[in-house]
Amino acid sequence: MLSIFLSPAVPRRFVWEIGPVFSLPTTSNTFLGSGKWSFASTGNTERADVNQTFLQPFLAYNTKTAVTFSINSEATGNWESTTDENWTIPLNFLVSKVTRLGMFPFSVGGGFGVFLASPEGGPEWKLRIVGTVILPRGR
């Protein structure tokens, strides 16, 4: 999956971004992925059609000490589902801090999530640990 996010160039205390998500047919195991392109009508025709929505709204608050508090969701809706359980909606709470990893800025954080909706037998909660190397813009 490829996500592209666009946001204002000047950072503020509250951050927003918008952008598309593309899913590529990079798996041969049906349990691990759809096996279809999610932005075109090509792919393995023996697999079921993909008609999905992925939404990732978030709100982040940045402090002067480089700590970020954020809340987000990574909601997935399956429009081909024949049951009432066609949405998976987690609500995630994360805290991260910008520090250094050698010569590069590095963001490290963690949090937890609860599922507001999921298919029967789906997860009820999750934990997340994140690390991101921040590559500064060349001057």
Secondary structure as UniProt FT lines:
FT   STRAND          2..3
FT   STRAND          14..15
FT   STRAND          21..22
FT   TURN            30..32
FT   TURN            45..46
FT   STRAND          52..55
FT   STRAND          58..62
FT   TURN            64..65
FT   STRAND          67..73
FT   STRAND          75..78
FT   TURN            79..80
FT   STRAND          87..101
FT   TURN            102..103
FT   STRAND          104..117
FT   TURN            120..121
FT   STRAND          125..133
//
